[in-house]
Amino acid sequence: MSPSQNKAAMQAHIPQWQASSLTQAGYCKIHNIKPHIFSYYKKQFVTPAERHEGKDRNILEMRDRLYLQKKEESPSRWPKSIRN
């Protein structure tokens, strides 16, 4: 599976998980997904409605600010640059 196919497949799981009553760990176990992979894609996910309403940039900027804040608080846990 190519990276773009993997991203599309993982992002299809996000709304399904949100609609379920399962915890993230429970959903990952049922669908045979590694929890850290699911978390990675979940952090990048913005809904189509959020994109349409123009909220996506604000959401992603807030995440970037949070990551920078956490990196400043604990630089030893963030030895490399922050990826998107």
Secondary structure per residue as TSV (DSSP state, phi and psi in degrees):
chain	resnum	aa	ss	phi	psi
A	1	M	-	360.0	132.7
A	2	S	-	-74.8	160.7
A	3	P	H	-57.5	-38.3
A	4	S	H	-69.3	-35.6
A	5	Q	H	-67.7	-40.0
A	6	N	H	-63.5	-43.2
A	7	K	H	-61.7	-45.1
A	8	A	H	-62.8	-42.4
A	9	A	H	-64.5	-43.4
A	10	M	H	-68.0	-39.8
A	11	Q	H	-69.5	-21.8
A	12	A	H	-70.7	-26.3
A	13	H	H	-74.7	-27.9
A	14	I	H	-59.1	-54.1
A	15	P	H	-65.0	-31.7
A	16	Q	H	-64.3	-42.2
A	17	W	H	-65.1	-43.3
A	18	Q	H	-62.3	-34.3
A	19	A	H	-78.0	-19.5
A	20	S	S	-83.1	169.0
A	21	S	S	-98.5	14.0
A	22	L	-	-85.9	153.5
A	23	T	-	-72.9	166.4
A	24	Q	H	-61.0	-43.9
A	25	A	H	-63.7	-41.4
A	26	G	H	-64.5	-42.4
A	27	Y	H	-63.1	-43.9
A	28	C	H	-62.6	-39.7
A	29	K	H	-64.7	-44.7
A	30	I	H	-64.4	-38.2
A	31	H	T	-97.4	9.3
A	32	N	T	55.3	49.5
A	33	I	-	-116.4	136.5
A	34	K	-	-70.3	127.8
A	35	P	H	-56.2	-36.9
A	36	H	H	-69.6	-30.5
A	37	I	H	-69.4	-43.9
A	38	F	H	-60.3	-44.1
A	39	S	H	-61.8	-39.7
A	40	Y	H	-58.4	-49.4
A	41	Y	H	-72.2	-32.7
A	42	K	H	-63.3	-37.5
A	43	K	H	-66.1	-27.4
A	44	Q	H	-90.5	-10.5
A	45	F	-	-76.3	132.5
A	46	V	-	-131.4	132.3
A	47	T	-	-69.5	155.4
A	48	P	H	-58.2	-36.1
A	49	A	H	-64.3	-40.1
A	50	E	H	-64.8	-38.9
A	51	R	H	-64.9	-45.0
A	52	H	H	-61.8	-39.0
A	53	E	T	-82.2	-1.8
A	54	G	T	79.1	15.4
A	55	K	-	-86.5	-13.3
A	56	D	H	-61.8	-43.7
A	57	R	H	-63.4	-41.8
A	58	N	H	-63.3	-43.7
A	59	I	H	-62.1	-47.2
A	60	L	H	-68.5	-35.8
A	61	E	H	-65.7	-39.7
A	62	M	H	-62.5	-39.8
A	63	R	H	-63.5	-43.9
A	64	D	H	-60.1	-43.4
A	65	R	H	-62.7	-41.1
A	66	L	H	-63.2	-44.8
A	67	Y	H	-61.6	-42.1
A	68	L	H	-64.8	-39.8
A	69	Q	H	-61.9	-45.4
A	70	K	H	-66.5	-35.0
A	71	K	H	-65.9	-39.8
A	72	E	H	-67.3	-35.3
A	73	E	H	-70.8	-36.9
A	74	S	-	-136.3	75.1
A	75	P	G	-62.7	-26.9
A	76	S	G	-68.1	-24.7
A	77	R	G	-84.3	-11.8
A	78	W	-	-125.4	64.8
A	79	P	-	-68.7	-23.8
A	80	K	S	-110.2	178.4
A	81	S	-	-71.0	160.7
A	82	I	-	-83.5	129.1
A	83	R	-	-94.7	159.5
A	84	N	-	-98.0	360.0
